[in-house]
Amino acid sequence: MNISIREMRERNVKRAIREEREVQFMQQRDETKIRPKVRLSEIERIMRKERYIVPPPSRTMLLRLIEDGTFETAGSSPTSLGWLVYEDSFREWVRSLDDE
């Protein structure tokens, strides 16, 4: 199988373009990191299971933590799935309990 120099160059150019597109795709994917979100009911379950505070805070108290900005949420009102709290803000609040 004889491949001309021209064909080899075309293949190399196509390969380089494909590799560049893959690199761009990976960079875009890394730039759009998604913050995990947790439903408020799941936070209640985690608090009962892990026993961070015994007895765990009421739903009303958790809603106050949302209202005062302690828990960051996806949006300013409940979604169709209820309140979605960013997991990192919940974990940060739990850590702050030990600092007090």
NORNOR-V917523 format. One record per residue. N is the residue number from 1. PSI is psi in whole degrees, -180 to 180 (* if undefined). NEAR is the number of other ideal C-beta (glycine too) atoms within 12 Angstrom. Layout:
BEGIN
n=N psi=PSI near=NEAR
n=N psi=PSI near=NEAR
END
This chain:
BEGIN
n=1 psi=114 near=5
n=2 psi=123 near=7
n=3 psi=129 near=11
n=4 psi=162 near=10
n=5 psi=-38 near=10
n=6 psi=-45 near=11
n=7 psi=-39 near=13
n=8 psi=-43 near=14
n=9 psi=-43 near=13
n=10 psi=-43 near=14
n=11 psi=-43 near=15
n=12 psi=-40 near=15
n=13 psi=-45 near=14
n=14 psi=-42 near=14
n=15 psi=-43 near=14
n=16 psi=-41 near=14
n=17 psi=-45 near=14
n=18 psi=-44 near=14
n=19 psi=-39 near=14
n=20 psi=-41 near=14
n=21 psi=-40 near=14
n=22 psi=-42 near=14
n=23 psi=-45 near=14
n=24 psi=-42 near=14
n=25 psi=-45 near=14
n=26 psi=-39 near=13
n=27 psi=-42 near=12
n=28 psi=-41 near=12
n=29 psi=-40 near=12
n=30 psi=-33 near=11
n=31 psi=-24 near=10
n=32 psi=52 near=10
n=33 psi=138 near=9
n=34 psi=129 near=13
n=35 psi=125 near=17
n=36 psi=141 near=17
n=37 psi=148 near=24
n=38 psi=135 near=30
n=39 psi=150 near=25
n=40 psi=-37 near=32
n=41 psi=-33 near=18
n=42 psi=-37 near=22
n=43 psi=-42 near=37
n=44 psi=-44 near=28
n=45 psi=-45 near=15
n=46 psi=-42 near=24
n=47 psi=-37 near=28
n=48 psi=-44 near=17
n=49 psi=-48 near=12
n=50 psi=-13 near=17
n=51 psi=46 near=12
n=52 psi=-42 near=22
n=53 psi=131 near=21
n=54 psi=125 near=10
n=55 psi=158 near=11
n=56 psi=156 near=19
n=57 psi=151 near=26
n=58 psi=168 near=15
n=59 psi=-39 near=17
n=60 psi=-43 near=12
n=61 psi=-40 near=21
n=62 psi=-38 near=31
n=63 psi=-36 near=22
n=64 psi=-38 near=15
n=65 psi=-30 near=30
n=66 psi=-47 near=30
n=67 psi=-38 near=15
n=68 psi=1 near=14
n=69 psi=3 near=14
n=70 psi=-46 near=23
n=71 psi=122 near=32
n=72 psi=138 near=25
n=73 psi=159 near=31
n=74 psi=101 near=25
n=75 psi=172 near=16
n=76 psi=7 near=12
n=77 psi=166 near=13
n=78 psi=144 near=17
n=79 psi=-175 near=15
n=80 psi=-17 near=10
n=81 psi=5 near=16
n=82 psi=-165 near=23
n=83 psi=133 near=31
n=84 psi=113 near=29
n=85 psi=134 near=38
n=86 psi=129 near=26
n=87 psi=-40 near=23
n=88 psi=-33 near=18
n=89 psi=-35 near=27
n=90 psi=-47 near=35
n=91 psi=-39 near=22
n=92 psi=-41 near=18
n=93 psi=-43 near=31
n=94 psi=-44 near=27
n=95 psi=-37 near=13
n=96 psi=-22 near=15
n=97 psi=-33 near=18
n=98 psi=-23 near=11
n=99 psi=-20 near=8
n=100 psi=* near=8
END
